[in-house]
């Protein structure tokens, strides 16, 4: 049965939610066959697939292209697409149009928006317009140039209260779930207890209602930086390199084609 935003919200009371990113049809099909609950077409497509250093250069067109590719796998998992850099801070009509395109042309069932309490009023307006939203607070990678890098959030009292405020504001706005990135594990646990909607964590410890990882990181298919919280469940990069080398050797020594 197709997983809906309602299913994801209700899983909080039942079991941990399992979410991964995917950016293409075969990866989405494999993740879906493995039974994940949610597939996110993250703007991490920029750093994992397109060779950018940050997610800032990712455009709506790129997100549409990759979201539609994932949708063609016809996953049972809930399909969520990221709103790329700065669009959530544009006029509401432009934000609504981007969401509409990701859902109508891209085939997403919901969108994810980076931003806490400050964006909650716009998110509430989107939800009133029929756009399901997955909130995202804590580390916001789209703000990397303001932050001067990526870091953990929630260590001091002021940051801790700001995170709680963000989570509550996103829930009040009507998000069906919220994602926290790189926040202190104890703070994440306290927020998960406080929220009625699920808190899905990345780099935020074991006390969330679910976990999400970037597929390239968990599959070991990432030539770049791997965050320390990631567990690699495979080494697909090394397997691919070996396969290419075996092919090259067999072509060169006349073994292939036989
Ligand atoms: O773009 C992305 O992959 C994300 C992660 C936090 C999952 O937003």
py3Dmol code that shows the C-alpha trace and the ligand (Angstrom):
import py3Dmol

protein = """\
ATOM      1  CA  UNK A   1       0.000   0.000   0.000  1.00  0.00           C
ATOM      2  CA  UNK A   2       1.221   3.504  -0.856  1.00  0.00           C
ATOM      3  CA  UNK A   3       2.645   5.356   2.148  1.00  0.00           C
ATOM      4  CA  UNK A   4       1.050   8.756   2.712  1.00  0.00           C
ATOM      5  CA  UNK A   5       1.930  11.725   4.899  1.00  0.00           C
ATOM      6  CA  UNK A   6      -0.739  10.447   7.320  1.00  0.00           C
ATOM      7  CA  UNK A   7       1.029   7.074   7.516  1.00  0.00           C
ATOM      8  CA  UNK A   8       4.310   8.821   8.366  1.00  0.00           C
ATOM      9  CA  UNK A   9       2.636  10.932  11.079  1.00  0.00           C
ATOM     10  CA  UNK A  10       0.991   7.868  12.614  1.00  0.00           C
ATOM     11  CA  UNK A  11       4.220   5.817  12.668  1.00  0.00           C
ATOM     12  CA  UNK A  12       5.471   7.964  15.577  1.00  0.00           C
ATOM     13  CA  UNK A  13       3.348   5.890  17.945  1.00  0.00           C
ATOM     14  CA  UNK A  14       4.360   2.578  16.360  1.00  0.00           C
ATOM     15  CA  UNK A  15       8.018   2.238  15.327  1.00  0.00           C
ATOM     16  CA  UNK A  16      11.032   4.179  14.042  1.00  0.00           C
ATOM     17  CA  UNK A  17      10.622   5.749  10.598  1.00  0.00           C
ATOM     18  CA  UNK A  18      13.242   4.809   7.990  1.00  0.00           C
ATOM     19  CA  UNK A  19      14.073   7.405   5.368  1.00  0.00           C
ATOM     20  CA  UNK A  20      16.763   7.734   2.706  1.00  0.00           C
ATOM     21  CA  UNK A  21      17.569  10.093  -0.099  1.00  0.00           C
ATOM     22  CA  UNK A  22      17.483   8.982  -3.743  1.00  0.00           C
ATOM     23  CA  UNK A  23      18.000  10.935  -6.940  1.00  0.00           C
ATOM     24  CA  UNK A  24      17.442   8.420  -9.744  1.00  0.00           C
ATOM     25  CA  UNK A  25      15.073   5.617 -10.755  1.00  0.00           C
ATOM     26  CA  UNK A  26      17.162   2.514  -9.910  1.00  0.00           C
ATOM     27  CA  UNK A  27      18.293   3.787  -6.490  1.00  0.00           C
ATOM     28  CA  UNK A  28      14.696   4.668  -5.621  1.00  0.00           C
ATOM     29  CA  UNK A  29      13.538   1.233  -6.789  1.00  0.00           C
ATOM     30  CA  UNK A  30      16.164  -0.568  -4.658  1.00  0.00           C
ATOM     31  CA  UNK A  31      15.390   1.546  -1.573  1.00  0.00           C
ATOM     32  CA  UNK A  32      11.675   1.009  -2.048  1.00  0.00           C
ATOM     33  CA  UNK A  33      12.065  -2.749  -2.514  1.00  0.00           C
ATOM     34  CA  UNK A  34      14.022  -2.729   0.779  1.00  0.00           C
ATOM     35  CA  UNK A  35      10.949  -1.262   2.453  1.00  0.00           C
ATOM     36  CA  UNK A  36      11.994   2.265   3.426  1.00  0.00           C
ATOM     37  CA  UNK A  37       9.122   4.504   4.548  1.00  0.00           C
ATOM     38  CA  UNK A  38      10.174   7.775   2.960  1.00  0.00           C
ATOM     39  CA  UNK A  39      12.348   8.721  -0.017  1.00  0.00           C
ATOM     40  CA  UNK A  40      13.660  12.269  -0.089  1.00  0.00           C
ATOM     41  CA  UNK A  41      14.921  13.782  -3.314  1.00  0.00           C
ATOM     42  CA  UNK A  42      17.243  16.046  -1.367  1.00  0.00           C
ATOM     43  CA  UNK A  43      19.054  19.045  -2.734  1.00  0.00           C
ATOM     44  CA  UNK A  44      22.058  16.977  -1.620  1.00  0.00           C
ATOM     45  CA  UNK A  45      21.761  15.824  -5.254  1.00  0.00           C
ATOM     46  CA  UNK A  46      24.064  18.799  -5.891  1.00  0.00           C
ATOM     47  CA  UNK A  47      26.913  17.494  -3.748  1.00  0.00           C
ATOM     48  CA  UNK A  48      26.375  13.747  -4.175  1.00  0.00           C
ATOM     49  CA  UNK A  49      25.614  13.538  -7.901  1.00  0.00           C
ATOM     50  CA  UNK A  50      26.394  16.800  -9.632  1.00  0.00           C
ATOM     51  CA  UNK A  51      29.838  17.670  -8.334  1.00  0.00           C
ATOM     52  CA  UNK A  52      28.954  20.909  -6.519  1.00  0.00           C
ATOM     53  CA  UNK A  53      30.686  21.761  -3.242  1.00  0.00           C
ATOM     54  CA  UNK A  54      27.457  22.858  -1.537  1.00  0.00           C
ATOM     55  CA  UNK A  55      23.701  22.624  -2.187  1.00  0.00           C
ATOM     56  CA  UNK A  56      23.492  26.335  -3.013  1.00  0.00           C
ATOM     57  CA  UNK A  57      23.822  25.950  -6.836  1.00  0.00           C
ATOM     58  CA  UNK A  58      20.929  23.456  -7.020  1.00  0.00           C
ATOM     59  CA  UNK A  59      17.991  24.879  -8.992  1.00  0.00           C
ATOM     60  CA  UNK A  60      14.297  24.050  -9.207  1.00  0.00           C
ATOM     61  CA  UNK A  61      14.881  22.602 -12.693  1.00  0.00           C
ATOM     62  CA  UNK A  62      17.469  20.169 -11.294  1.00  0.00           C
ATOM     63  CA  UNK A  63      15.094  19.184  -8.484  1.00  0.00           C
ATOM     64  CA  UNK A  64      12.280  18.601 -10.977  1.00  0.00           C
ATOM     65  CA  UNK A  65      14.488  16.460 -13.203  1.00  0.00           C
ATOM     66  CA  UNK A  66      15.609  14.214 -10.329  1.00  0.00           C
ATOM     67  CA  UNK A  67      12.216  14.112  -8.571  1.00  0.00           C
ATOM     68  CA  UNK A  68      10.539  12.941 -11.793  1.00  0.00           C
ATOM     69  CA  UNK A  69      13.234  10.252 -12.197  1.00  0.00           C
ATOM     70  CA  UNK A  70      12.550   8.954  -8.675  1.00  0.00           C
ATOM     71  CA  UNK A  71       8.778   9.110  -9.231  1.00  0.00           C
ATOM     72  CA  UNK A  72       9.185   6.866 -12.302  1.00  0.00           C
ATOM     73  CA  UNK A  73      10.265   4.087  -9.914  1.00  0.00           C
ATOM     74  CA  UNK A  74       6.670   4.306  -8.586  1.00  0.00           C
ATOM     75  CA  UNK A  75       7.794   3.872  -4.980  1.00  0.00           C
ATOM     76  CA  UNK A  76       5.396   2.790  -2.257  1.00  0.00           C
ATOM     77  CA  UNK A  77       7.462   4.990   0.076  1.00  0.00           C
ATOM     78  CA  UNK A  78       6.355   8.576   0.578  1.00  0.00           C
ATOM     79  CA  UNK A  79       8.104  10.723  -2.035  1.00  0.00           C
ATOM     80  CA  UNK A  80       9.283  14.105  -0.731  1.00  0.00           C
ATOM     81  CA  UNK A  81      11.173  16.723  -2.778  1.00  0.00           C
ATOM     82  CA  UNK A  82      13.405  19.483  -1.421  1.00  0.00           C
ATOM     83  CA  UNK A  83      12.719  23.143  -2.113  1.00  0.00           C
ATOM     84  CA  UNK A  84      16.110  24.403  -3.298  1.00  0.00           C
ATOM     85  CA  UNK A  85      18.130  27.422  -2.164  1.00  0.00           C
ATOM     86  CA  UNK A  86      16.367  30.735  -1.447  1.00  0.00           C
ATOM     87  CA  UNK A  87      12.997  29.861  -3.027  1.00  0.00           C
ATOM     88  CA  UNK A  88      11.309  29.598   0.387  1.00  0.00           C
ATOM     89  CA  UNK A  89      12.431  33.183   1.034  1.00  0.00           C
ATOM     90  CA  UNK A  90      11.018  34.453  -2.272  1.00  0.00           C
ATOM     91  CA  UNK A  91       7.445  35.770  -2.763  1.00  0.00           C
ATOM     92  CA  UNK A  92       4.844  33.336  -1.503  1.00  0.00           C
ATOM     93  CA  UNK A  93       3.459  32.924  -5.040  1.00  0.00           C
ATOM     94  CA  UNK A  94       6.887  31.807  -6.321  1.00  0.00           C
ATOM     95  CA  UNK A  95       7.245  29.341  -3.435  1.00  0.00           C
ATOM     96  CA  UNK A  96       3.738  27.985  -4.075  1.00  0.00           C
ATOM     97  CA  UNK A  97       4.528  27.642  -7.777  1.00  0.00           C
ATOM     98  CA  UNK A  98       7.752  25.710  -7.023  1.00  0.00           C
ATOM     99  CA  UNK A  99       5.813  23.318  -4.736  1.00  0.00           C
ATOM    100  CA  UNK A 100       3.120  22.905  -7.374  1.00  0.00           C
ATOM    101  CA  UNK A 101       5.702  22.033 -10.030  1.00  0.00           C
ATOM    102  CA  UNK A 102       7.468  19.499  -7.777  1.00  0.00           C
ATOM    103  CA  UNK A 103       4.134  17.819  -7.050  1.00  0.00           C
ATOM    104  CA  UNK A 104       2.448  18.077 -10.459  1.00  0.00           C
ATOM    105  CA  UNK A 105       5.349  17.665 -12.903  1.00  0.00           C
ATOM    106  CA  UNK A 106       7.785  15.980 -10.502  1.00  0.00           C
ATOM    107  CA  UNK A 107       5.352  13.552  -8.876  1.00  0.00           C
ATOM    108  CA  UNK A 108       6.311  14.389  -5.257  1.00  0.00           C
ATOM    109  CA  UNK A 109       3.690  13.823  -2.549  1.00  0.00           C
ATOM    110  CA  UNK A 110       5.175  16.491  -0.273  1.00  0.00           C
ATOM    111  CA  UNK A 111       7.972  19.054  -0.113  1.00  0.00           C
ATOM    112  CA  UNK A 112      10.723  19.655   2.436  1.00  0.00           C
ATOM    113  CA  UNK A 113      11.655  23.200   3.365  1.00  0.00           C
ATOM    114  CA  UNK A 114      14.813  24.248   5.219  1.00  0.00           C
ATOM    115  CA  UNK A 115      13.926  26.786   7.908  1.00  0.00           C
ATOM    116  CA  UNK A 116      12.529  27.031  11.426  1.00  0.00           C
ATOM    117  CA  UNK A 117      10.146  29.402  13.200  1.00  0.00           C
ATOM    118  CA  UNK A 118      10.823  32.287  10.796  1.00  0.00           C
ATOM    119  CA  UNK A 119       9.352  30.304   7.897  1.00  0.00           C
ATOM    120  CA  UNK A 120       6.435  28.827   9.867  1.00  0.00           C
ATOM    121  CA  UNK A 121       3.842  31.410   8.672  1.00  0.00           C
ATOM    122  CA  UNK A 122       4.655  30.698   4.999  1.00  0.00           C
ATOM    123  CA  UNK A 123       4.624  26.954   5.656  1.00  0.00           C
ATOM    124  CA  UNK A 124       1.168  27.264   7.263  1.00  0.00           C
ATOM    125  CA  UNK A 125      -0.029  29.114   4.133  1.00  0.00           C
ATOM    126  CA  UNK A 126       1.351  26.347   1.891  1.00  0.00           C
ATOM    127  CA  UNK A 127      -0.335  23.655   3.958  1.00  0.00           C
ATOM    128  CA  UNK A 128      -3.620  25.600   3.726  1.00  0.00           C
ATOM    129  CA  UNK A 129      -3.113  25.544  -0.057  1.00  0.00           C
ATOM    130  CA  UNK A 130      -2.855  21.730  -0.027  1.00  0.00           C
ATOM    131  CA  UNK A 131       0.937  21.299  -0.017  1.00  0.00           C
ATOM    132  CA  UNK A 132       2.120  18.788   2.623  1.00  0.00           C
ATOM    133  CA  UNK A 133       5.373  19.990   4.195  1.00  0.00           C
ATOM    134  CA  UNK A 134       8.211  18.178   5.955  1.00  0.00           C
ATOM    135  CA  UNK A 135       9.899  20.795   8.166  1.00  0.00           C
ATOM    136  CA  UNK A 136      13.703  20.965   8.483  1.00  0.00           C
ATOM    137  CA  UNK A 137      15.538  22.715  11.324  1.00  0.00           C
ATOM    138  CA  UNK A 138      18.920  22.579  13.067  1.00  0.00           C
ATOM    139  CA  UNK A 139      21.758  22.709  10.578  1.00  0.00           C
ATOM    140  CA  UNK A 140      20.415  24.242   7.369  1.00  0.00           C
ATOM    141  CA  UNK A 141      23.017  23.393   4.697  1.00  0.00           C
ATOM    142  CA  UNK A 142      21.543  26.032   2.365  1.00  0.00           C
ATOM    143  CA  UNK A 143      22.871  28.623   4.871  1.00  0.00           C
ATOM    144  CA  UNK A 144      26.431  27.296   4.632  1.00  0.00           C
ATOM    145  CA  UNK A 145      27.871  30.620   3.453  1.00  0.00           C
ATOM    146  CA  UNK A 146      26.292  32.448   6.405  1.00  0.00           C
ATOM    147  CA  UNK A 147      27.422  29.763   8.855  1.00  0.00           C
ATOM    148  CA  UNK A 148      30.916  29.535   7.423  1.00  0.00           C
ATOM    149  CA  UNK A 149      30.702  25.714   7.413  1.00  0.00           C
ATOM    150  CA  UNK A 150      28.689  22.823   8.820  1.00  0.00           C
ATOM    151  CA  UNK A 151      28.452  22.279  12.575  1.00  0.00           C
ATOM    152  CA  UNK A 152      26.360  20.741  15.343  1.00  0.00           C
ATOM    153  CA  UNK A 153      23.536  22.809  16.891  1.00  0.00           C
ATOM    154  CA  UNK A 154      22.009  22.919  20.393  1.00  0.00           C
ATOM    155  CA  UNK A 155      24.977  22.931  22.733  1.00  0.00           C
ATOM    156  CA  UNK A 156      24.292  26.207  24.606  1.00  0.00           C
ATOM    157  CA  UNK A 157      21.019  27.167  26.329  1.00  0.00           C
ATOM    158  CA  UNK A 158      20.126  29.859  23.761  1.00  0.00           C
ATOM    159  CA  UNK A 159      20.563  27.478  20.838  1.00  0.00           C
ATOM    160  CA  UNK A 160      18.689  24.750  22.643  1.00  0.00           C
ATOM    161  CA  UNK A 161      15.639  27.016  23.221  1.00  0.00           C
ATOM    162  CA  UNK A 162      15.791  28.236  19.615  1.00  0.00           C
ATOM    163  CA  UNK A 163      15.665  24.619  18.387  1.00  0.00           C
ATOM    164  CA  UNK A 164      12.666  23.815  20.597  1.00  0.00           C
ATOM    165  CA  UNK A 165      10.960  26.980  19.327  1.00  0.00           C
ATOM    166  CA  UNK A 166      11.657  25.987  15.699  1.00  0.00           C
ATOM    167  CA  UNK A 167      10.265  22.484  16.171  1.00  0.00           C
ATOM    168  CA  UNK A 168       7.102  23.671  17.920  1.00  0.00           C
ATOM    169  CA  UNK A 169       6.514  26.409  15.313  1.00  0.00           C
ATOM    170  CA  UNK A 170       6.857  23.885  12.460  1.00  0.00           C
ATOM    171  CA  UNK A 171       4.435  21.497  14.167  1.00  0.00           C
ATOM    172  CA  UNK A 172       1.963  24.356  14.785  1.00  0.00           C
ATOM    173  CA  UNK A 173       2.247  25.371  11.120  1.00  0.00           C
ATOM    174  CA  UNK A 174       0.938  21.894  10.258  1.00  0.00           C
ATOM    175  CA  UNK A 175       4.031  19.938   9.120  1.00  0.00           C
ATOM    176  CA  UNK A 176       3.255  16.194   8.998  1.00  0.00           C
ATOM    177  CA  UNK A 177       6.777  15.519  10.355  1.00  0.00           C
ATOM    178  CA  UNK A 178       9.938  17.491  11.006  1.00  0.00           C
ATOM    179  CA  UNK A 179      13.546  16.694  10.227  1.00  0.00           C
ATOM    180  CA  UNK A 180      16.378  17.848  12.480  1.00  0.00           C
ATOM    181  CA  UNK A 181      19.899  17.925  11.121  1.00  0.00           C
ATOM    182  CA  UNK A 182      23.045  17.799  13.304  1.00  0.00           C
ATOM    183  CA  UNK A 183      21.440  18.744  16.594  1.00  0.00           C
ATOM    184  CA  UNK A 184      22.579  17.610  20.025  1.00  0.00           C
ATOM    185  CA  UNK A 185      21.209  14.114  20.757  1.00  0.00           C
ATOM    186  CA  UNK A 186      19.801  14.966  24.180  1.00  0.00           C
ATOM    187  CA  UNK A 187      18.031  18.036  22.800  1.00  0.00           C
ATOM    188  CA  UNK A 188      16.653  15.930  19.924  1.00  0.00           C
ATOM    189  CA  UNK A 189      15.293  13.390  22.425  1.00  0.00           C
ATOM    190  CA  UNK A 190      13.580  16.123  24.446  1.00  0.00           C
ATOM    191  CA  UNK A 191      12.044  17.617  21.278  1.00  0.00           C
ATOM    192  CA  UNK A 192      10.853  14.186  20.083  1.00  0.00           C
ATOM    193  CA  UNK A 193       9.084  13.705  23.443  1.00  0.00           C
ATOM    194  CA  UNK A 194       7.459  17.112  23.212  1.00  0.00           C
ATOM    195  CA  UNK A 195       6.230  16.879  19.604  1.00  0.00           C
ATOM    196  CA  UNK A 196       3.074  15.085  18.477  1.00  0.00           C
ATOM    197  CA  UNK A 197       4.441  14.737  14.924  1.00  0.00           C
ATOM    198  CA  UNK A 198       7.492  12.557  14.192  1.00  0.00           C
ATOM    199  CA  UNK A 199      10.989  13.964  14.516  1.00  0.00           C
ATOM    200  CA  UNK A 200      13.259  12.413  11.877  1.00  0.00           C
ATOM    201  CA  UNK A 201      16.941  12.898  12.632  1.00  0.00           C
ATOM    202  CA  UNK A 202      20.183  13.034  10.700  1.00  0.00           C
ATOM    203  CA  UNK A 203      23.343  13.299  12.778  1.00  0.00           C
ATOM    204  CA  UNK A 204      21.082  13.992  15.776  1.00  0.00           C
ATOM    205  CA  UNK A 205      21.480  10.854  17.868  1.00  0.00           C
ATOM    206  CA  UNK A 206      19.321   7.818  18.577  1.00  0.00           C
ATOM    207  CA  UNK A 207      16.341   9.414  20.385  1.00  0.00           C
ATOM    208  CA  UNK A 208      14.455  10.715  17.321  1.00  0.00           C
ATOM    209  CA  UNK A 209      11.311   9.028  15.954  1.00  0.00           C
ATOM    210  CA  UNK A 210      13.172   8.015  12.804  1.00  0.00           C
ATOM    211  CA  UNK A 211      16.431   8.342  10.915  1.00  0.00           C
ATOM    212  CA  UNK A 212      17.373   9.569   7.463  1.00  0.00           C
ATOM    213  CA  UNK A 213      20.699   9.121   5.683  1.00  0.00           C
ATOM    214  CA  UNK A 214      21.976  10.323   2.333  1.00  0.00           C
ATOM    215  CA  UNK A 215      22.004   7.241   0.084  1.00  0.00           C
ATOM    216  CA  UNK A 216      25.517   7.833  -1.285  1.00  0.00           C
ATOM    217  CA  UNK A 217      26.881   7.996   2.268  1.00  0.00           C
ATOM    218  CA  UNK A 218      25.201   4.811   3.490  1.00  0.00           C
ATOM    219  CA  UNK A 219      26.066   2.941   0.291  1.00  0.00           C
ATOM    220  CA  UNK A 220      29.725   3.976   0.313  1.00  0.00           C
ATOM    221  CA  UNK A 221      29.313   5.610  -3.106  1.00  0.00           C
ATOM    222  CA  UNK A 222      30.780   8.988  -2.298  1.00  0.00           C
ATOM    223  CA  UNK A 223      34.248  10.115  -3.240  1.00  0.00           C
ATOM    224  CA  UNK A 224      33.982  13.220  -1.052  1.00  0.00           C
ATOM    225  CA  UNK A 225      33.563  13.991   2.639  1.00  0.00           C
ATOM    226  CA  UNK A 226      31.595  11.472   4.741  1.00  0.00           C
ATOM    227  CA  UNK A 227      30.109  12.914   7.953  1.00  0.00           C
ATOM    228  CA  UNK A 228      31.312  11.133  11.118  1.00  0.00           C
ATOM    229  CA  UNK A 229      27.760  10.111  12.173  1.00  0.00           C
ATOM    230  CA  UNK A 230      27.261   8.068   8.984  1.00  0.00           C
ATOM    231  CA  UNK A 231      27.391   4.273   9.035  1.00  0.00           C
ATOM    232  CA  UNK A 232      28.335   2.783   5.670  1.00  0.00           C
ATOM    233  CA  UNK A 233      26.333  -0.370   4.962  1.00  0.00           C
ATOM    234  CA  UNK A 234      28.112  -1.109   1.664  1.00  0.00           C
ATOM    235  CA  UNK A 235      31.154  -0.067  -0.358  1.00  0.00           C
ATOM    236  CA  UNK A 236      29.563   0.464  -3.771  1.00  0.00           C
ATOM    237  CA  UNK A 237      32.218   2.955  -4.860  1.00  0.00           C
ATOM    238  CA  UNK A 238      35.013   0.427  -4.386  1.00  0.00           C
ATOM    239  CA  UNK A 239      32.897  -2.293  -6.092  1.00  0.00           C
ATOM    240  CA  UNK A 240      32.241   0.019  -9.067  1.00  0.00           C
ATOM    241  CA  UNK A 241      35.920   0.939  -9.399  1.00  0.00           C
ATOM    242  CA  UNK A 242      36.879  -2.748  -9.368  1.00  0.00           C
ATOM    243  CA  UNK A 243      34.256  -3.557 -12.016  1.00  0.00           C
ATOM    244  CA  UNK A 244      35.554  -0.735 -14.268  1.00  0.00           C
ATOM    245  CA  UNK A 245      39.130  -1.935 -13.775  1.00  0.00           C
ATOM    246  CA  UNK A 246      38.183  -5.570 -14.547  1.00  0.00           C
ATOM    247  CA  UNK A 247      36.353  -4.442 -17.702  1.00  0.00           C
ATOM    248  CA  UNK A 248      39.312  -2.299 -18.808  1.00  0.00           C
ATOM    249  CA  UNK A 249      41.744  -5.168 -18.196  1.00  0.00           C
ATOM    250  CA  UNK A 250      39.617  -7.702 -20.091  1.00  0.00           C
ATOM    251  CA  UNK A 251      39.140  -5.376 -23.079  1.00  0.00           C
ATOM    252  CA  UNK A 252      42.873  -4.665 -23.147  1.00  0.00           C
ATOM    253  CA  UNK A 253      43.919  -8.307 -22.886  1.00  0.00           C
ATOM    254  CA  UNK A 254      41.283  -9.538 -25.378  1.00  0.00           C
ATOM    255  CA  UNK A 255      39.189 -11.531 -22.862  1.00  0.00           C
ATOM    256  CA  UNK A 256      36.076  -9.415 -23.482  1.00  0.00           C
ATOM    257  CA  UNK A 257      34.122  -9.860 -25.655  1.00  0.00           C
ATOM    258  CA  UNK A 258      34.808 -13.581 -25.701  1.00  0.00           C
TER     259      UNK A 258
END
"""
ligand_1 = """\
8
LIG
O 19.168 17.254 0.999
C 19.271 16.343 1.833
O 19.727 15.241 1.535
C 18.853 16.612 3.197
C 19.324 15.691 4.293
C 19.161 16.324 5.599
C 18.653 14.399 4.319
O 18.179 17.552 3.430
"""
view = py3Dmol.view(width=600, height=400)
view.addModel(protein, "pdb")
view.setStyle({"model": 0}, {"cartoon": {"style": "trace"}})
view.addModel(ligand_1, "xyz")
view.setStyle({"model": 1}, {"stick": {}})
view.zoomTo()
view.show()
